[in-house]
Amino acid sequence: MKLVITIPAYNEEKTIGEVIDEIPSKIKGIKGIQVLVIDDGSTDRTGEIARGKGALVLKNKKNLGLAIAFN
């Protein structure tokens, strides 16, 4: 089984790296862990930092809010 951890983010360059670093790299019974960051139109380096930590990043062109980010 593969686990996808989805993190919605808006202008979180100060914390996104630390959040991703705190995700365990292995969990018993899970074959793979993927981090998906939904960058909700950030104007800072949120997406760039998340990519640098190995996350897949999807970016909204503008801030649409949490509910839309999860859709």
Summary of the structure (lengths in Angstrom):
residues: 71
radius of gyration: 12.3
end to end distance: 22.5
largest distance: 37.8
contacts: 187
relative contact order: 0.28
helix: 25%
strand: 28%
